[in-house]
Amino acid sequence: MERIKKIIAILSIIRLWPHTVFFYFYPEKKLKEDFLAWKAWKSVTYGRLVSFLWLMTYFKEYRNVFYLRIGLWKNMIGWLCPKLSSLYINTPSRCVGGGD
């Protein structure tokens, strides 16, 4: 079952390629700190890319944090991988530390 979930996460790159570009090239340091914290918290042991795809595919809560960090860009790519609709983060990104 774990292998199937990994394959599904990898195939998610088709819809997550814009997110992946942001993940690798967006200058927000907190984005990487959040990723490392979530990766450790959820015990995701894959490499960087597959771990990112895994978190985006299976944890809608992580998506909310990701979209918080990329700001208004979320309006252009958020429809590809919807966030958790019942989780609201009203605090500005600048007020939330990375990995918190």
Secondary structure, DSSP 4 states (H G I P E B T S, - for coil): -HHHHHHHHHHTHHHHHHHHHHHHH---HHHHHHHHHHHHHTT--S-HHHHHHHHHHH-HHHHHHHHHHHGGGHHHHGGGS---TT----S-GGGS-TT-
